[in-house]
Amino acid sequence: MKLDELGKEIKLLRKSKKWSQDDLEQYSGITKRTISKIENGFIEISLNYLESAVTLFPNDEQLLSLIKKEQN
């Protein structure tokens, strides 16, 4: 999977909740700098971040689908 594909989905979900990267940092425990790098496809997403994302956005089918692709 392209690194930016999942990052873009995280960014869309964050914005749909009207959260800043600072808000997401507070809720997820992932630093703002790391969130920015993930959203822009510069770094691979860790398992811990994926678990946080699923907890924060549990009903997003696109996110769950992308995560399933990543596991295969």
Disulfide bonds with the S-S distance in Angstrom:
none
